[in-house]
Amino acid sequence: MNDTNFNFFCGIDISKKTLDFTFIDKSKNKLFSLQTYNNKRGIKKLLIHSKKYNIDLDKTLFCCENTGIYTIVLANLFHEYNCKLWIENAITIIKSNGITRGKNDLIDSYRIALYALRYKDKCILWKPNNKNLEKIKHLYALRDRLQKTIKLLTVPLNEALNIIDKKFHNQLIKSSETSLKAVKEDLKRIDKDLEDIITEDEELNKNYELAISVPCIGKVSAIYLLMCTDNFSKIKTYRKGACYAGIAPFEHSSGSSIRGRTRVSQMGNKFLKKLLHICSLSVLKHKKGELYDYFKRKREEGKHTMSILNALRNKLLNRVFACVNNGIEYNPNYLKQSN
C-alpha cells in the first residue's frame, strides 16, 4: 500500500466495555487521546471528536489488536463509515515494541498507533466476512462447548468405575443420563445446521466438497479449514497454511555451536494442528493407501513416529490446498495418469 495514502494514524486498545483511541500524525506527534464505551454511540462520539482536530478520516489508518467478539462492533461500524481499519495479531504488535516497561490502556493505544505508522506498508485492511462463514463460526464454537460438556460429564464417571461402588456408579450415570442425551441431541442439530448452511452457499460447498474428497480429511476438519482460511481466500497456499497450523518444520541452528533438530514452532493454531493430527492417525487406522505405505517405509528407516505423523499432517494439508486451488477432487491416480 502506498505510504502517501495515510496522513494520520490511530491506535485502538479494545476491552470488553471501553475503547481507548490515540491519534498521531506522520511525524509521530500525538494529536489527542480519547476513551469511549465499546458501542456504536461511543464510536460515533470518537468520529465527531476527531473533526475538532481537522483529522481527515479518509487519510487515517486505524489499527487495533484482534480481540475476537469485542472487535465486532468497531469493525462493522468503521466499515459502514468507510474508515480504514487494520486488525493485527496481538503478538505481532507486542513483539514489535521491543523492551517496554509498564502498560495501561492509553499507553497501549499509543504503541499501536506507532506500530501502524511504522508498518503501514504491510497493512491489510479489514473486510467483513461472508455472512454464512460468520454463522458457521458461531455454530462451530457452540459445537466445541457442547463436546467439552459431554467430556466433563462422562470422563469423571468412567474414571470412577473401579473406585466407587458399582450400584452407586450406575446411580450417578442415571442422574446425568437426561442431560447427556439432551446435549447429544443439540450436537446433532448443530451438525445438521452446519451442513445446511454450507450446502446452501455455492462457494463454500464447492471448497468443502473438494476438501473432504481428500482421504482421511473429515467433515469437522474441512469446516474448520473453511473458517480459518476464510474459504481459502486469506490463506491461499499450503506453505502459509502449514505455518498457520504450526506444523511447518523450521531449522534451529546458530554459528558452529548450536545445531538443534529441525522442529515445528509452538506458535500456530493448536486446534487446527490437533484436527490434522487426528486426520493423520486415521491413516494408520485404515492401514491402506499411499500414505500408510509412506508411514511404514519411514518407520523401517528408523524415523521417529511423531516426525512421520507431522509429515502426514503436511501431506494431507498439501492435498487439500492442491484440490481447492486446482478446483478438482482428489484423485490418487493423478500422477500415474499424467505420466
FENURTA-V867010 format. One record per pair of residues at least 4 apart in sequence whose ideal C-beta (glycine too) atoms are under 6 Angstrom apart, sorted by sequence separation. I is the first residue (numbers start at 1). J is the second residue. D is the distance in Angstrom with one decimal. If there is no record, write none. Layout:
i->I j->J d->D
i->I j->J d->D
//
This chain:
i->1 j->5 d->6.0
i->24 j->28 d->5.7
i->25 j->29 d->5.0
i->67 j->71 d->5.1
i->71 j->75 d->5.4
i->88 j->92 d->5.6
i->103 j->107 d->5.6
i->129 j->133 d->4.9
i->136 j->140 d->5.9
i->150 j->154 d->6.0
i->151 j->155 d->5.5
i->160 j->164 d->5.2
i->164 j->168 d->5.4
i->176 j->180 d->5.6
i->201 j->205 d->6.0
i->204 j->208 d->5.9
i->217 j->221 d->5.5
i->225 j->229 d->6.0
i->230 j->234 d->4.2
i->254 j->258 d->4.1
i->288 j->292 d->5.7
i->303 j->307 d->5.4
i->321 j->325 d->5.8
i->322 j->326 d->6.0
i->333 j->337 d->5.5
i->14 j->19 d->5.9
i->37 j->42 d->3.6
i->50 j->55 d->4.3
i->78 j->83 d->4.0
i->88 j->93 d->5.6
i->103 j->108 d->5.9
i->129 j->134 d->5.4
i->164 j->169 d->5.4
i->212 j->217 d->5.8
i->217 j->222 d->5.8
i->226 j->231 d->5.4
i->229 j->234 d->5.8
i->235 j->240 d->5.0
i->242 j->247 d->5.2
i->243 j->248 d->4.7
i->253 j->258 d->5.5
i->268 j->273 d->5.9
i->287 j->292 d->5.7
i->298 j->303 d->4.2
i->303 j->308 d->5.3
i->24 j->30 d->5.5
i->36 j->42 d->3.3
i->198 j->204 d->5.0
i->199 j->205 d->5.6
i->211 j->217 d->5.8
i->229 j->235 d->4.2
i->235 j->241 d->5.2
i->242 j->248 d->4.0
i->253 j->259 d->5.3
i->12 j->19 d->6.0
i->13 j->20 d->4.2
i->78 j->85 d->4.6
i->198 j->205 d->5.3
i->323 j->330 d->5.3
i->23 j->31 d->4.2
i->252 j->260 d->3.5
i->283 j->291 d->4.6
i->12 j->21 d->5.6
i->23 j->32 d->5.7
i->36 j->45 d->5.3
i->235 j->244 d->5.9
i->283 j->292 d->5.5
i->36 j->46 d->5.4
i->198 j->208 d->5.2
i->212 j->222 d->4.8
i->298 j->308 d->4.6
i->10 j->21 d->5.8
i->11 j->22 d->5.0
i->22 j->33 d->4.6
i->211 j->222 d->3.9
i->251 j->262 d->5.4
i->319 j->330 d->5.9
i->34 j->46 d->5.8
i->10 j->23 d->4.9
i->21 j->34 d->4.9
i->249 j->262 d->4.7
i->295 j->308 d->5.6
i->97 j->111 d->5.7
i->208 j->222 d->5.5
i->211 j->225 d->5.9
i->8 j->23 d->6.0
i->9 j->24 d->5.3
i->20 j->35 d->5.1
i->34 j->49 d->5.9
i->157 j->172 d->5.8
i->249 j->264 d->5.7
i->250 j->265 d->5.9
i->157 j->173 d->5.9
i->8 j->25 d->5.9
i->18 j->35 d->5.7
i->19 j->36 d->5.2
i->247 j->264 d->5.8
i->246 j->264 d->5.8
i->19 j->38 d->5.1
i->96 j->115 d->5.6
i->246 j->265 d->5.9
i->18 j->38 d->5.8
i->17 j->38 d->5.8
i->32 j->53 d->5.8
i->62 j->83 d->5.9
i->66 j->87 d->5.1
i->291 j->312 d->5.9
i->31 j->53 d->5.3
i->93 j->115 d->5.1
i->246 j->268 d->2.1
i->61 j->84 d->5.5
i->62 j->85 d->4.7
i->63 j->86 d->4.5
i->64 j->87 d->6.0
i->66 j->89 d->6.0
i->153 j->176 d->5.1
i->245 j->268 d->5.5
i->207 j->231 d->5.8
i->245 j->269 d->5.5
i->21 j->46 d->5.5
i->65 j->90 d->4.1
i->207 j->232 d->5.6
i->244 j->269 d->5.8
i->57 j->83 d->5.8
i->247 j->273 d->5.9
i->153 j->180 d->5.6
i->204 j->231 d->5.8
i->245 j->272 d->4.5
i->246 j->273 d->4.9
i->65 j->93 d->6.0
i->245 j->273 d->5.1
i->280 j->309 d->4.8
i->283 j->312 d->5.6
i->280 j->312 d->3.9
i->150 j->183 d->5.7
i->280 j->313 d->4.9
i->43 j->77 d->5.1
i->149 j->183 d->5.4
i->40 j->77 d->5.8
i->86 j->123 d->4.4
i->146 j->183 d->5.5
i->276 j->313 d->4.2
i->279 j->316 d->5.3
i->87 j->126 d->4.9
i->146 j->186 d->5.8
i->84 j->125 d->5.4
i->85 j->126 d->4.6
i->146 j->187 d->5.0
i->228 j->272 d->5.8
i->8 j->55 d->5.3
i->143 j->190 d->4.8
i->63 j->112 d->5.4
i->79 j->128 d->5.7
i->10 j->60 d->5.9
i->14 j->64 d->5.5
i->75 j->126 d->5.6
i->139 j->190 d->5.5
i->224 j->275 d->5.8
i->7 j->59 d->4.4
i->8 j->60 d->4.2
i->9 j->61 d->5.2
i->10 j->62 d->4.7
i->11 j->63 d->5.8
i->12 j->64 d->3.9
i->6 j->59 d->5.7
i->14 j->67 d->4.7
i->63 j->116 d->3.7
i->16 j->70 d->5.7
i->139 j->193 d->5.8
i->221 j->275 d->4.4
i->6 j->61 d->4.4
i->61 j->116 d->5.2
i->139 j->194 d->5.5
i->14 j->70 d->5.3
i->14 j->71 d->5.9
i->221 j->279 d->5.7
i->61 j->120 d->6.0
i->136 j->197 d->5.9
i->135 j->197 d->5.7
i->217 j->279 d->5.7
i->216 j->279 d->4.9
i->247 j->310 d->5.8
i->132 j->197 d->5.2
i->216 j->282 d->4.1
i->247 j->313 d->4.8
i->216 j->283 d->5.4
i->247 j->314 d->5.7
i->132 j->201 d->4.6
i->242 j->314 d->5.7
i->33 j->106 d->5.8
i->242 j->317 d->6.0
i->241 j->317 d->5.6
i->238 j->318 d->4.6
i->241 j->321 d->5.9
i->238 j->321 d->4.1
i->20 j->105 d->4.2
i->20 j->106 d->5.5
i->22 j->109 d->4.1
i->22 j->110 d->4.4
i->20 j->109 d->4.3
i->24 j->113 d->4.8
i->137 j->227 d->5.5
i->22 j->113 d->5.0
i->13 j->105 d->4.6
i->232 j->324 d->5.0
i->13 j->108 d->4.2
i->13 j->109 d->4.1
i->11 j->109 d->4.4
i->11 j->110 d->6.0
i->11 j->112 d->3.1
i->11 j->113 d->3.1
i->10 j->113 d->6.0
i->9 j->113 d->5.0
i->214 j->319 d->4.6
i->214 j->320 d->5.3
i->9 j->116 d->4.4
i->9 j->117 d->4.6
i->211 j->320 d->5.1
i->210 j->323 d->4.4
i->6 j->120 d->5.8
i->210 j->324 d->5.1
i->213 j->329 d->3.9
i->214 j->330 d->4.6
i->207 j->324 d->5.2
i->213 j->330 d->4.4
i->210 j->329 d->6.0
i->1 j->123 d->5.9
//
